[in-house]
Amino acid sequence: MKKIFLLGSAFFAFLVIRAQVGINTQTPTTTFQIEGKSPATQVEGAIVPRYTGDQVYAMPIYPGAPNQVTTVSQDNEANLVYVTSAASAANNIKGERGEFLTTSGFFFWDPNSGNVDATSPTGKKGQWRRLFVASRTASGNDGVVKVNSGVGGAKPTLSLGPAGNTYGPRQQILYTTPLVFADFPTTSWPENTIPYPGVTANIYTGTTAGTQRWRENPIEGQVHIWRLLVTITAGNNSNGSVKATFLNPDSGFEINSIALIPSGTSGLAKPLTFYFYTIADPQSIPVGKGYQLFLESDISSTIVVDSFTRISLFKD
């Protein structure tokens, strides 16, 4: 026991004197350096503590946690763990510490994130943030969000008709929420927002026709492509067209996309595709701002909205 104690004391004294620790190297160049053996004849690497999402959520790292001092949230900044499975939905509440524990991966503690908490040294509740994300760019602000339907699989259905020889009254496309998104990786979400599966409010807000808005990723100057896929069933065999309008009612910005309906298609379901381009700016980014989507037709028809997709292009 005495020898072990002396050896341990000598080891820790060595650490203090050197101030740098190396594994498989005699000349570490930083505080802690690990070198793998070459060639690797066994598994090489490092493993951090592994827990389920719910276990990480329950970890007493947050301000006011049992048996912890009030500064624990700040003291443990950058604490790293590996999450083996997503936390339960009850632990994924927006703004709370488990908001991003929706998938497996490396997570670190960020005491400067989350909802306001006056009792916390940082003024925030703190959150577990994902360290590495599935992104195609360094900043990770690009991404795709595909809306398949409203709640319960409900797809907006419109009955349109002409006004004489021109377009009849336009109708707004509205969804019942929460929205149902296409699975990953089709829907990836820009990683500067809520990661997959994301939340409805990051793309669709409002509960009435007047307050409803489609939202861009909130990075000023970022370009977005929107794709609308619908199925139309014409009420007669005449040729015609459908006009889609993407409108910012606050700024007056409006973009139109027109798709032709071939003659002889009465009663036959046909796909139509519309595209819009927008650039996020101060008149579209703030909460309550954004776009509304309308359709109008110059022939009698029934339209079912199959999907609406937002593609956020990379903005450095």
Beta strands, then each sheet from edge to edge (+ up, - down):
strand 1: 21-23
strand 2: 32-34
strand 3: 50-51
strand 4: 80-83
strand 5: 105-110
strand 6: 127-130
strand 7: 143-149
strand 8: 157-160
strand 9: 162-163
strand 10: 166-167
strand 11: 171-172
strand 12: 180-181
strand 13: 204-205
strand 14: 213-214
strand 15: 223-234
strand 16: 240-247
strand 17: 254-261
strand 18: 269-279
strand 19: 292-297
strand 20: 301-312
sheet 1: 1+ 2+
sheet 2: 3+ 4+ 5- 6+
sheet 3: 8+ 20- 7+ 12-
sheet 4: 8+ 20- 15+ 18-
sheet 5: 9+ 10-
sheet 6: 11+ 19- 16+ 17-
sheet 7: 13+ 14-
end
